Amino acid sequence: MKSEKNDIESKIVEIFSHDLTEEIAENFLGQLFTAINNNGNNLYYSGEKCYQDVISKTYGPMIKSFAEKIYSTCKEIDAVPLCLARDATPIHYILNHIGANPKLGYFTRAVMGHNDEINENIKEKEVNKKLLTEYFLQVTEGKDVIVVDAGMYGSLVHDLQEIGDGKVKGVMYLFSKNPSIYGYLNDIWEINSDKLADKQITDLECGQYLQQGHDLDLDVMKYITANIIIDSLECAHPHPTKSPHQLLDVNGKIIPKFEKQSVGQAQEVIEYWWKTVVESYINCNGNPIPSLGEIYTKIKSKSFTGLIPLPTPEWSKKKEFLSSFKKSVGPIYPIIKSGELND
């Protein structure tokens, strides 16, 4: 029985390693499995309780507040939110719950023909722009949209503007490393992404971050903390399907090609946890947004908090891309200005 449980845990580590590095996945899931062992030792029910706590105390209040900001911003310009799946799926659940009429589109890096530096299975490729344009129109129903995502660079924004044919009226991220794109955490925590646009976060700074932030620039500390939140939201939630790699035209309707993360009991566990995550997002209310200090304390904790201990590596093309984006695309509504949205 113990050997079977270990096999399932190993398979779950393998699943999470697709989007995280193997080292980070092992660290994160080591904390989760320890918490499960300390709370009944049942992968299903004990894991469910762990994720319920994480959503209700950390992600839920933060994303609910972000969703309310999205909804009010959309109403200002008569647009609807277009949430990019998989990563913005939790945001979509809350937006739908509060009546924002959000749309959900699987415009993933693979679907859009971009490569991924962490997941080597996602490579740059030629894509069918006509199919993408038709899918965009199908998902958005021809409405003006504000693109919503977890974050961070905006590498798909230009492509979305192109296939959207004028329908993309704004972009809102939970955290943005792109000074030309709004970030909610940038706004409430006053994170200066412009200051760090030309800089790669170093291993030394990550080490300083783990050592109580001693001698670490405050802007860098905020930046790493927000980065960890996004990495955790995107990669440490128990998504039951892999991020789709292609779109299919099935009898005139365009659908993403979904693939389960695994088979057998490991897949059952992931699906069970995900059901709990969805319900917890929809039902979350009452708890305040955790402060920067509270999030930092959670990240530093040796126990399971739903937050990975360090950010995944920064994009090697960050500086080059952000410089080009600023020149070719420029600021996109709504831009942060002195902590407020532009008129």
FIMAR-451871 format. One record per atom (N, C-alpha, C): residue in three letters; x, y, z. Coordinates in steps of 0.1 Angstrom, whole numbers. Each point is the difference from the previous one (the first is absolute). Layout:
BEGIN
  type     xx     yy     zz
   Ala      X      Y      Z
...
This chain:
BEGIN
  type     xx     yy     zz
   Met      8    -12      0
   Met     -8     12      0
   Met      9     13      0
   Lys     10     -1      9
   Lys      9     12      0
   Lys      7      2    -13
   Ser      5    -11     -6
   Ser      6      1    -13
   Ser     -9      5    -11
   Glu    -12     -4      1
   Glu    -10      6    -10
   Glu     -2     15      1
   Lys     -1      4     13
   Lys     -2     14      3
   Lys     13      8     -5
   Asn     12     -5      2
   Asn     12      6     -4
   Asn      0      1    -15
   Asp     -5    -10     -7
   Asp      0      0    -15
   Asp    -10     11     -5
   Ile    -11      2      7
   Ile     -9     10     -4
   Ile      6     14      3
   Glu      6      2     11
   Glu      7     13      3
   Glu     11      3    -10
   Ser      7    -10     -4
   Ser     11      2    -10
   Ser     -6      5    -13
   Lys    -12     -6     -4
   Lys     -6      3    -12
   Lys     -6     15      0
   Ile     -5      4     12
   Ile     -4     13      2
   Ile     11     10     -1
   Val     12     -3      5
   Val     12      8     -1
   Val      3      2    -15
   Glu     -1    -11     -7
   Glu      3      1    -14
   Glu     -9      9     -8
   Ile    -13      0      4
   Ile    -10      8     -6
   Ile      3     15      2
   Phe      3      3     13
   Phe      3     14      3
   Phe     13      5     -6
   Ser      9     -9     -3
   Ser     13      3     -5
   Ser      0      5    -15
   His    -12     -3     -6
   His     -1      5    -14
   His      0     15     -1
   Asp     -6      7     10
   Asp      0     15      0
   Asp      9      6     10
   Leu      4     -7     10
   Leu     10      5     10
   Leu     13     -7     -4
   Thr     12      4      5
   Thr     12     -8     -1
   Thr     -2    -12     10
   Glu      7    -11     -3
   Glu     -1    -12      9
   Glu      3      3     14
   Glu     11      9      2
   Glu      4      3     14
   Glu    -11      7      7
   Ile     -6     10     -6
   Ile    -11      8      7
   Ile    -12     -9      2
   Ala     -4     -9    -10
   Ala    -11     -9      2
   Ala      2     -9     11
   Glu     12     -6      2
   Glu      3     -9     11
   Glu     -1      7     13
   Asn      5     13      1
   Asn     -1      7     12
   Asn    -14      3      4
   Phe     -8      6    -10
   Phe    -14      3      3
   Phe     -8    -11      4
   Leu      1    -11     -8
   Leu     -8    -12      3
   Leu      4     -8     13
   Gly     13      2      3
   Gly      5     -6     13
   Gly     -7      6     11
   Gln     -3     14      0
   Gln     -7      7     10
   Gln    -15     -5      0
   Leu     -6     -2    -12
   Leu    -13     -4      0
   Leu     -2    -14      5
   Phe      9     -9     -4
   Phe     -1    -14      5
   Phe      2     -1     15
   Thr      9      8      5
   Thr      2      0     15
   Thr    -13      5      7
   Ala     -7     10     -6
   Ala    -12      5      6
   Ala    -11    -10     -1
   Ile      0     -8    -11
   Ile    -10    -11     -1
   Ile      2    -11     10
   Asn     13     -3      2
   Asn      3    -10     10
   Asn     -4      4     14
   Asn      1     13      3
   Asn     -3      5     13
   Asn    -15      2      2
   Asn     -8     -1    -10
   Asn    -14      3      0
   Asn     -8    -12     -5
   Gly      3    -12      5
   Gly     -8    -11     -4
   Gly      6    -10    -10
   Asn     10      5     -7
   Asn      8     -8     -9
   Asn     -9     -6    -11
   Asn    -10      8     -5
   Asn     -8     -5    -11
   Asn      2     10    -12
   Leu      6     -5    -11
   Leu      3      9    -11
   Leu    -12      8     -5
   Tyr    -12     -6      1
   Tyr    -12      7     -5
   Tyr     -4     11     10
   Tyr     -5     -5     11
   Tyr     -7      9     10
   Tyr     10      9      7
   Ser     12     -5      4
   Ser      9      9      7
   Ser      6     10    -10
   Gly      2     -4    -13
   Gly      5     10    -10
   Gly    -11     10     -3
   Glu    -13     -4      0
   Glu    -11      9     -2
   Glu      0     11     11
   Lys      2     -4     12
   Lys      0     10     11
   Lys     11     10     -1
   Cys     12     -5     -4
   Cys     12      9     -3
   Cys     -4     10    -10
   Tyr     -5     -3    -11
   Tyr     -3      9    -11
   Tyr    -12      9      4
   Gln    -10     -5      8
   Gln    -10      9      5
   Gln      5     12      8
   Asp     10     -4      9
   Asp      6     11      9
   Asp      7     10     -9
   Val      8     -5    -10
   Val      8      9     -8
   Val     -9      9     -8
   Ile    -10     -4     -6
   Ile     -9      8     -8
   Ile     -7     10      9
   Ser     -6     -4     11
   Ser     -8      9      9
   Ser      9     10      6
   Lys     12     -3      3
   Lys      9     10      8
   Lys      9      8     -9
   Thr      4     -5    -12
   Thr     10      7     -7
   Thr     -5      4    -14
   Tyr     -2    -10     -9
   Tyr     -4      4    -14
   Tyr    -14      6     -1
   Gly     -9     -6      7
   Gly    -14      4     -2
   Gly     -3     15      2
   Pro      4      5     12
   Pro     -2     14      2
   Pro      7      9     -9
   Met     12     -4     -4
   Met      8      8    -10
   Met     -6      1    -13
   Ile     -4    -12     -5
   Ile     -6     -1    -14
   Ile    -14      6      0
   Lys     -7     -1     11
   Lys    -14      6      0
   Lys      1     15     -1
   Ser     10      6      7
   Ser      2     14      0
   Ser      4      5    -14
   Phe      9     -8     -6
   Phe      5      2    -14
   Phe    -12      0    -10
   Ala     -9    -10      2
   Ala    -11     -2     -9
   Ala    -10     12      1
   Glu     -1      5     12
   Glu     -9     12      2
   Glu      6     12     -8
   Lys     13      1      1
   Lys      7     11     -8
   Lys     -2     -2    -15
   Ile      1    -12     -4
   Ile     -2     -3    -15
   Ile    -14      3     -4
   Tyr    -10     -4      8
   Tyr    -14      2     -4
   Tyr     -3     15     -1
   Ser      5      8     10
   Ser     -3     15      0
   Ser      7      6    -12
   Thr     12     -4     -3
   Thr      8      5    -11
   Thr     -7     -3    -14
   Cys     -5    -12     -1
   Cys     -7     -4    -12
   Cys    -13      8     -2
   Lys     -7      3     11
   Lys    -12      8     -1
   Lys      3     14     -5
   Glu     12      5      4
   Glu      3     14     -4
   Glu      1      1    -16
   Ile      4    -10     -7
   Ile      2      1    -14
   Ile     -9    -10     -8
   Asp    -10     -5      7
   Asp    -10     -9     -6
   Asp      7    -12     -7
   Ala      8     -7      8
   Ala      7    -12     -5
   Ala     -3    -11      9
   Val      4    -13     -4
   Val     -1    -11      9
   Val     14     -6      2
   Pro      2     -7     11
   Pro     13     -6      3
   Pro      2    -13     -9
   Leu     12     -1     -6
   Leu      4    -12     -8
   Leu     11     -6      9
   Cys     -4    -11      7
   Cys     10     -6      9
   Cys      8    -11     -8
   Leu     13      1      1
   Leu      9    -10     -8
   Leu      2    -12      9
   Ala     -5    -12     -5
   Ala      1    -12      7
   Ala     13     -7     -5
   Arg      6     -9      9
   Arg     -5     -4     13
   Arg      2     10     11
   Asp     10      8     -1
   Asp      5      8     12
   Asp    -11      9      6
   Ala     -8      6     -8
   Ala    -10      9      5
   Ala    -14     -7      3
   Thr      0    -13      0
   Thr    -12     -7      3
   Thr     -6      3     13
   Pro      8      1     11
   Pro     -6      4     13
   Pro     -6     14      0
   Ile      6      9     -7
   Ile     -5     14     -2
   Ile    -14     -1     -7
   His      0     -8    -10
   His    -13     -2     -8
   His    -11     -5      9
   Tyr      3     -9      9
   Tyr    -11     -6      9
   Tyr     -6     11      8
   Ile      9      9      6
   Ile     -5     11      9
   Ile     -7     10     -8
   Leu      5      4    -12
   Leu     -6     10     -8
   Leu    -14     -5     -5
   Asn     -1    -12     -3
   Asn    -13     -6     -3
   Asn    -10      0     12
   His      5     -3     11
   His     -8      0     13
   His     -5     14      3
   Ile      8     11     -3
   Ile     -5     13      3
   Ile     -8      7    -11
   Gly     -2     -8    -11
   Gly     -9      5    -11
   Gly      7      9    -10
   Ala     13     -2     -2
   Ala      8      8    -10
   Ala     -1     -5    -14
   Asn     -6    -11     -3
   Asn     -2     -6    -13
   Asn     14     -2     -7
   Pro      9     -7      7
   Pro     14     -2     -5
   Pro      0    -10    -11
   Lys      9      1     -9
   Lys      3    -10    -10
   Lys     13     -8      3
   Leu      0    -12     -4
   Leu     12     -8      3
   Leu      6     -6    -13
   Gly     13      4     -3
   Gly      6     -5    -12
   Gly     13     -6      3
   Tyr      3    -12     -7
   Tyr     12     -7      2
   Tyr     11      5    -10
   Phe      4     12      2
   Phe     10      6     -8
   Phe     14     -2      7
   Thr      4    -12      0
   Thr     12     -4      7
   Thr     12      3     -8
   Arg     12     -1      6
   Arg     13      2     -8
   Arg      0    -10    -12
   Ala     -3    -12      3
   Ala      1    -11    -10
   Ala    -10      3    -11
   Val    -13      3      3
   Val    -10      3     -9
   Val      4     12     -9
   Met      7     10      6
   Met      3     12     -8
   Met     14     -2     -7
   Gly      6    -11      1
   Gly     12     -3     -7
   Gly     13      5      7
   His      0      3     13
   His     11      4      7
   His      7    -11      7
   Asn     13      1      3
   Asn      7    -10      8
   Asn     -1      3     15
   Asp      4    -10      8
   Asp      1      2     14
   Asp     13     -4      5
   Glu      7      8      8
   Glu     14     -3      4
   Glu      0    -10     11
   Ile    -10     -2      8
   Ile      0    -10     10
   Ile     -6    -13     -5
   Asn    -11      0     -7
   Asn     -6    -12     -6
   Asn      5     -2    -14
   Glu     10     -9     -1
   Glu      7     -2    -13
   Glu     -9     -7    -10
   Asn    -12     -5      4
   Asn     -9     -6    -10
   Asn     -7     11     -8
   Ile      0     12      5
   Ile     -7     11     -7
   Ile     11      8     -8
   Lys     -1     -2    -13
   Lys     10      6    -10
   Lys     -7     10     -9
   Glu      8      9     -5
   Glu     -5     10    -10
   Glu     -4     -7    -12
   Lys    -11      4     -6
   Lys     -6     -7    -12
   Lys     -9     10     -8
   Glu     -2     -3    -13
   Glu     -9      7     -8
   Glu    -14     -3      4
   Val     -9     10      0
   Val    -14     -2      4
   Val     -9      5    -11
   Asn    -13     -5      1
   Asn    -10      4     -9
   Asn     -7     12      5
   Lys      4     12     -5
   Lys     -5     13      5
   Lys    -15      1     -3
   Lys     -5     -6    -11
   Lys    -14      1     -3
   Lys     -8     -8     11
   Leu      5    -12      4
   Leu     -7     -8     10
   Leu      0      8     13
   Leu     11      6      4
   Leu      1      7     12
   Leu     -9     12      0
   Thr     -1      7    -11
   Thr    -10     11     -1
   Thr    -14     -4      1
   Glu     -3    -11     -6
   Glu    -14     -6      1
   Glu     -3     -4     15
   Tyr     10     -6      6
   Tyr     -1     -4     14
   Tyr     -2     12      9
   Phe      7     11     -2
   Phe     -1     12      8
   Phe    -14      5     -2
   Leu     -5      1    -12
   Leu    -14      5     -2
   Leu    -10     -9      6
   Gln      2    -13      0
   Gln     -9    -10      6
   Gln     -1      2     15
   Val     12      2      6
   Val      0      1     15
   Val     -5     13      5
   Thr      3     11     -7
   Thr     -4     13      4
   Thr    -13      5     -4
   Glu     -6     -8    -10
   Glu    -13      3     -5
   Glu     -1     14     -6
   Gly     12      5     -5
   Gly      1     12     -7
   Gly      0     13      9
   Lys      1     -3     13
   Lys      0     11     10
   Lys     14      6      1
   Asp      0     13      4
   Asp     13      6      4
   Asp      4     -7     14
   Val     13     -2      1
   Val      5     -7     12
   Val     12      7      6
   Ile      1     -3     13
   Ile     13      3      8
   Ile      6    -14      3
   Val     12     -2     -5
   Val      7    -13      2
   Val      4     -1     14
   Val     -3    -11      6
   Val      3     -3     15
   Val      9    -12      1
   Asp     11      1      7
   Asp      8    -11      2
   Asp      8      1     14
   Ala      6    -10      4
   Ala      8      0     12
   Ala     12     10     -1
   Gly      7      0    -11
   Gly     11      8     -4
   Gly     10     -8     -7
   Met     12      5     -4
   Met      8     11      6
   Met      6      9    -11
   Tyr      4     -5    -12
   Tyr      7      8    -10
   Tyr     -9      6    -10
   Gly    -10     -7     -5
   Gly     -9      5    -10
   Gly      5     -5    -14
   Ser      6    -12     -1
   Ser      6     -4    -12
   Ser    -11     -4    -11
   Leu    -12     -2      5
   Leu    -11     -4    -10
   Leu     -9     12     -3
   Val      2     11      6
   Val     -9     12     -2
   Val      0      4    -15
   His     11      2     -6
   His      0      5    -14
   His     -8    -10     -9
   Asp      2    -13      2
   Asp     -7    -10     -8
   Asp    -15      1      2
   Leu     -4      2     13
   Leu    -14      1      3
   Leu     -6     13     -6
   Gln      8     11      0
   Gln     -5     12     -7
   Gln     -2     -3    -15
   Glu      9     -7     -5
   Glu      0     -3    -15
   Glu    -13     -9     -3
   Ile     -2    -11      6
   Ile    -11     -8     -3
   Ile    -13      6      5
   Gly      1      9     10
   Gly    -12      6      5
   Gly     -6     11     -8
   Asp      8      5    -10
   Asp     -4     10    -10
   Asp     -7     12      7
   Gly      6      6     10
   Gly     -5     12      6
   Gly     -9     -2     12
   Lys     -2    -13      3
   Lys    -10     -3     11
   Lys      7      0     14
   Val     14     -1      0
   Val      7      0     13
   Val      2     15      4
   Lys     -8      4     11
   Lys      0     14      4
   Lys      9      2     12
   Gly      5    -11      6
   Gly      8      2     12
   Gly      6    -14      5
   Val      9      1      9
   Val      7    -12      6
   Val      1      2     15
   Met     -4    -10      8
   Met      2      1     14
   Met      6    -13      5
   Tyr     11      2      7
   Tyr      7    -12      6
   Tyr     -1      1     15
   Leu      1    -12      7
   Leu      1      0     15
   Leu     14      7      3
   Phe     10     -4     -7
   Phe     13      6      2
   Phe      7      2    -14
   Ser      5     11     -3
   Ser      6      3    -13
   Ser     15      4      2
   Lys      8     -7     -8
   Lys     14      4     -1
   Lys      2     10    -12
   Asn    -11      3     -7
   Asn      1      9    -11
   Asn     -6     13      4
   Pro      9     11      0
   Pro     -5     13      4
   Pro    -11      6     -8
   Ser     -3     -6    -12
   Ser    -10      5     -9
   Ser    -14     -7      3
   Ile      0    -10      9
   Ile    -12     -8      3
   Ile     -3      2     15
   Tyr    -13      2      2
   Tyr     -5      1     14
   Tyr      2    -13      8
   Gly      4      1     13
   Gly      1    -11      9
   Gly     -6      4     13
   Tyr     -9     -9      5
   Tyr     -8      4     12
   Tyr     10      0     12
   Leu      9    -10      1
   Leu      9      1     12
   Leu     10     11     -2
   Asn      3      4    -12
   Asn      9     12     -2
   Asn     -7     12      6
   Asp    -13      0     -2
   Asp     -8     11      4
   Asp     -1      1     15
   Ile     -5    -11      7
   Ile     -2      1     14
   Ile     12     -1      8
   Trp     11     -6     -5
   Trp     13     -1      7
   Trp     10     10     -5
   Glu     -4      8    -10
   Glu      9     10     -5
   Glu     13     -6     -5
   Ile     -1    -10     -9
   Ile     12     -7     -6
   Ile      4      8    -12
   Asn     12      4      0
   Asn      6      8    -12
   Asn      6    -10    -10
   Ser     -9     -4     -9
   Ser      5    -10    -11
   Ser      9      8    -10
   Asp     -2     13     -1
   Asp      9      7     -9
   Asp     14      0      4
   Lys      2      2     13
   Lys     13      0      6
   Lys      8    -13     -2
   Leu     -8    -11     -1
   Leu      7    -14     -1
   Leu     -2     -6    -14
   Ala     -4      8    -10
   Ala     -2     -5    -13
   Ala     13     -4     -7
   Asp     11      7      4
   Asp     13     -3     -6
   Asp      9    -10      8
   Lys     -6     -5     10
   Lys      7     -8     10
   Lys     -5    -15      1
   Gln     10     -9      1
   Gln     -4    -14      2
   Gln      2     -2     15
   Ile     -9     -7      7
   Ile      1     -3     14
   Ile     11    -11      1
   Thr     10      2      9
   Thr     11     -9      1
   Thr     -2    -11     11
   Asp      8    -10     -1
   Asp      0    -10     10
   Asp      3      5     14
   Leu     10     10      0
   Leu      4      7     12
   Leu    -12      6      7
   Glu     -8      8     -8
   Glu    -12      7      5
   Glu    -10    -10      5
   Cys     -2    -12     -7
   Cys     -9    -10      5
   Cys      5     -5     13
   Gly     13     -2      2
   Gly      5     -5     12
   Gly     -2     10     12
   Gln      2     13     -4
   Gln     -3     11     10
   Gln    -15      0      4
   Tyr     -8     -3    -10
   Tyr    -15      0      3
   Tyr     -3    -11     10
   Leu      6    -11     -1
   Leu     -2    -11      9
   Leu      5      3     14
   Gln     10      9      1
   Gln      6      3     13
   Gln     -6     13      6
   Gln    -13     -1      1
   Gln     -8     11      6
   Gln      1     13     -8
   Gly      5      0    -13
   Gly      0     12     -8
   Gly     11     10      4
   His     10     -5      8
   His     11      9      5
   His      7      5    -13
   Asp      3     13      0
   Asp      8      7    -10
   Asp     -6     -1    -14
   Leu    -13     -3      0
   Leu     -7     -1    -13
   Leu     -8     13     -3
   Asp      1      5    -12
   Asp     -8     12     -3
   Asp    -15     -3      1
   Leu     -7     10      6
   Leu    -14     -3      3
   Leu     -8     -2    -13
   Asp      3      7    -11
   Asp     -7     -3    -12
   Asp      3    -14     -6
   Val     12     -5      2
   Val      3    -13     -4
   Val     -7    -10      9
   Met     -1      2     13
   Met     -7     -8      9
   Met    -15     -2     -4
   Lys     -6     12     -3
   Lys    -14      0     -4
   Lys     -2     -8    -14
   Tyr      9      2     -9
   Tyr      0     -6    -13
   Tyr      1    -15      1
   Ile      9     -5      8
   Ile      2    -14      2
   Ile    -13     -6      6
   Thr     -5      6     10
   Thr    -12     -5      7
   Thr    -12     -1    -10
   Ala     -2     11     -8
   Ala    -11     -1    -10
   Ala      3    -11    -10
   Asn     12     -1     -4
   Asn      4    -11    -10
   Asn     -3    -13      6
   Ile      2     -3     13
   Ile     -3    -13      6
   Ile    -15     -2      0
   Ile     -8     10      3
   Ile    -14     -1      0
   Ile     -5     -5    -14
   Ile      5      6    -11
   Ile     -4     -3    -13
   Ile      4    -14     -4
   Asp     13     -4      3
   Asp      5    -13     -3
   Asp     -8    -11      8
   Ser     -4      4     12
   Ser     -8    -10      8
   Ser    -14     -1     -5
   Leu     -6     11     -4
   Leu    -13     -1     -6
   Leu     -1     -7    -13
   Glu     10      2     -9
   Glu      1     -6    -13
   Glu      4    -15      1
   Cys     10     -3      9
   Cys      6    -13     -1
   Cys     -2     -9     12
   Ala     -4      5     11
   Ala     -2     -8     13
   Ala    -14     -3      3
   His    -10      5     -8
   His    -13     -5      1
   His     -2    -14     -6
   Pro     -8     -8      4
   Pro     -1    -14     -5
   Pro     -9     -1    -13
   His      5      6    -11
   His     -8      0    -12
   His     -1    -14     -5
   Pro    -12     -5     -3
   Pro     -2    -14     -4
   Pro      3     -2    -15
   Thr      2     10     -8
   Thr      4     -1    -14
   Thr     12      7     -3
   Lys      8     -4    -10
   Lys     11      7     -4
   Lys     -4     12     -8
   Ser      9     10     -1
   Ser     -3     12     -7
   Ser     -1     -4    -15
   Pro    -12      3     -7
   Pro     -2     -5    -14
   Pro     11      5     -9
   His      4     -8    -10
   His     10      3    -10
   His     -6      4    -13
   Gln    -13     -3     -2
   Gln     -5      3    -14
   Gln    -15      1      1
   Leu     -6      7    -11
   Leu    -14      1     -1
   Leu     -5     -9    -11
   Leu    -12     -5      1
   Leu     -6     -9    -10
   Leu    -13      6     -5
   Asp     -2     -2    -13
   Asp    -13      4     -6
   Asp     -9    -12      0
   Val    -10     -1      8
   Val     -9    -11      1
   Val    -14      4     -4
   Asn     -3     -3    -13
   Asn    -13      3     -5
   Asn     -3     15      1
   Gly     10      8     -3
   Gly     -2     15     -1
   Gly      2      6     14
   Lys      1     -7     10
   Lys      3      6     14
   Lys     15     -3      3
   Ile      7     11      4
   Ile     14     -2      3
   Ile      2     -2     15
   Ile      6    -11      4
   Ile      2     -4     14
   Ile     15     -3      2
   Pro      5      2     12
   Pro     13     -4      4
   Pro      1    -15      1
   Lys     12     -6     -3
   Lys      2    -14      2
   Lys      5     -2     14
   Phe     -8     -6      8
   Phe      4     -2     14
   Phe      6    -14      2
   Glu      9      0     10
   Glu      7    -13      3
   Glu      1      0     15
   Lys     -4    -11      6
   Lys      1     -2     15
   Lys     15      0      4
   Gln      2      4     12
   Gln     14      1      6
   Gln      6    -14      1
   Ser     -8    -10      3
   Ser      5    -13      3
   Ser    -11    -10     -2
   Val      2    -12      5
   Val    -10    -11      1
   Val      0     -6     14
   Gly    -11     -8      2
   Gly      0     -7     13
   Gly     -3      9     12
   Gln      5     -5     11
   Gln     -3      7     13
   Gln      6     14      1
   Ala     12      2     -6
   Ala      6     13      1
   Ala     -9     10     -7
   Gln     -6     -3    -11
   Gln    -10      9     -7
   Gln    -12      2      8
   Glu     -5    -11      7
   Glu    -12      1      8
   Glu      2     10     12
   Val     12     -1      6
   Val      4      9     11
   Val      0     15     -5
   Ile      6      2    -11
   Ile      1     14     -6
   Ile    -14      5     -3
   Glu     -8     -8     -6
   Glu    -14      5     -3
   Glu     -8      3     12
   Tyr      2     -9     11
   Tyr     -7      3     12
   Tyr      4     13      7
   Trp     14      2      0
   Trp      5     13      6
   Trp     -6     12     -9
   Trp      0     -1    -13
   Trp     -4     11     -8
   Trp    -15      3      2
   Lys     -8    -10      2
   Lys    -14      3      3
   Lys     -1      8     13
   Thr      8     -3     10
   Thr      0      8     12
   Thr      5     14     -2
   Val     10      2     -9
   Val      6     13     -3
   Val    -11      9     -6
   Val     -8     -6    -10
   Val    -10      8     -7
   Val    -11      4     10
   Glu     -5     -9      9
   Glu    -10      3     10
   Glu      5     11      9
   Ser     12     -1      4
   Ser      6      9     10
   Ser      1     14     -6
   Tyr      3      1    -12
   Tyr      1     14     -7
   Tyr    -14      6      0
   Ile    -10     -8     -4
   Ile    -14      5     -2
   Ile     -5      4     14
   Asn      3     -7     10
   Asn     -6      2     13
   Asn      8     10      9
   Cys     12      4     -5
   Cys      9      8      9
   Cys     -6     14      2
   Asn     -1      4     12
   Asn     -3     14      4
   Asn      2      2     15
   Gly      2     12      4
   Gly      1      3     14
   Gly     15      2      5
   Asn      9     -7     -6
   Asn     14      2      4
   Asn      7     11     -7
   Pro      8      8      7
   Pro      7     12     -6
   Pro     11     -5     -9
   Ile      4      9    -10
   Ile     11     -3     -8
   Ile     13     -1      8
   Pro      8    -10     -1
   Pro     12     -1      8
   Pro     10     11     -3
   Ser      6      6      9
   Ser     10     10     -2
   Ser     12     -5     -6
   Leu      9      8     -5
   Leu     13     -4     -5
   Leu      8     -7     10
   Gly      0      5     12
   Gly      7     -7     11
   Gly     -5    -14      3
   Glu    -14     -1      0
   Glu     -6    -13      3
   Glu      3    -10    -11
   Ile      0      4    -12
   Ile      4     -9    -12
   Ile     15     -4      2
   Tyr      8     10      3
   Tyr     15     -4      2
   Tyr      2    -10     11
   Thr     -8      2     11
   Thr      1    -10     11
   Thr     -4    -14     -4
   Lys    -11      0     -8
   Lys     -5    -13     -5
   Lys     11     -7     -9
   Ile      6      8     -9
   Ile     10     -5     -9
   Ile     12     -6      8
   Lys      3      7     10
   Lys     12     -4      9
   Lys     -4    -12      8
   Ser    -12     -3      2
   Ser     -5    -11      9
   Ser      5    -14     -5
   Lys      3     -9      9
   Lys      4    -13     -4
   Lys    -12     -9     -2
   Ser    -12      5      4
   Ser    -12     -8     -2
   Ser     -7      3    -13
   Phe    -10     -7     -4
   Phe     -7      2    -13
   Phe     -8     12      1
   Thr      2      9     -9
   Thr     -8     13     -1
   Thr     -6      2    -14
   Gly      3     -9     -9
   Gly     -5      1    -14
   Gly      9      9     -8
   Leu     11      5      6
   Leu     10      9     -7
   Leu     13     -7     -1
   Ile      6      1    -12
   Ile     13     -7     -2
   Ile     10      9      6
   Pro     12     -6      4
   Pro     10      8      8
   Pro      8     10     -7
   Leu      1     -2    -14
   Leu      8     10     -8
   Leu     -7      1    -13
   Pro      3     11     -7
   Pro     -6      2    -14
   Pro      7     -9    -10
   Thr     -7     -4    -10
   Thr      6     -7    -11
   Thr      9     10     -7
   Pro     10     -5     -8
   Pro     10      9     -6
   Pro     -7     11     -9
   Glu      6     12      0
   Glu     -5     10     -9
   Glu      2     -3    -15
   Trp     -8      5     -8
   Trp      1     -2    -14
   Trp     13      6     -5
   Ser      8     -7     -8
   Ser     13      4     -5
   Ser     -1     12     -9
   Lys    -12      1     -7
   Lys     -2     11     -9
   Lys     -8     12      6
   Lys      0      1     13
   Lys     -8     10      7
   Lys      4     14     -4
   Lys     12      4      1
   Lys      5     13     -3
   Lys     -3      4    -14
   Glu      4     -9     -9
   Glu     -2      2    -15
   Glu    -15      2     -3
   Phe     -8     -9      5
   Phe    -15      0     -3
   Phe     -6     13      5
   Leu      2      3     13
   Leu     -7     12      6
   Leu      4     13     -7
   Ser     13      1     -5
   Ser      4     12     -7
   Ser     -7      0    -13
   Ser     -1    -11     -7
   Ser     -7      0    -13
   Ser    -15      2      2
   Phe     -6     -5     10
   Phe    -14      1      3
   Phe     -4     15      2
   Lys      9      7      7
   Lys     -2     14      3
   Lys     -1      8    -12
   Lys      9     -3    -10
   Lys      1      7    -13
   Lys    -11     -3    -10
   Ser     -3    -13     -1
   Ser     -9     -5    -10
   Ser    -15      0      4
   Val     -2     -3     13
   Val    -14      0      5
   Val     -4     11      9
   Gly      9      3      9
   Gly     -2     12      9
   Gly    -10     -3     11
   Pro     -3     10      8
   Pro     -9     -1     12
   Pro    -14     -5     -5
   Ile     -6     -9      8
   Ile    -13     -5     -3
   Ile     -9      3     12
   Tyr    -12      4     -3
   Tyr    -10      3     10
   Tyr     -3    -12      9
   Pro     -1      1     13
   Pro      2     12      8
   Pro     14      1      6
   Ile      7     10     -1
   Ile     14      1      5
   Ile      0      6     14
   Ile      8     -5      8
   Ile      1      5     14
   Ile      7     14     -1
   Lys     -5     10      7
   Lys      6     13      0
   Lys     -2      5     15
   Ser     11      0      7
   Ser     -1      5     14
   Ser    -10     -9      8
   Gly      0    -13     -3
   Gly     -8     -9      8
   Gly    -15      0     -5
   Glu     -3      8    -10
   Glu    -14      1     -5
   Glu      0     -4    -15
   Leu    -13     -3     -4
   Leu     -2     -2    -15
   Leu     -1     13     -7
   Asn      6      0    -12
   Asn     -1     12     -8
   Asn    -15      3     -4
   Asp     -4     12     -2
   Asp    -13      3     -4
   Asp     -1     -3    -15
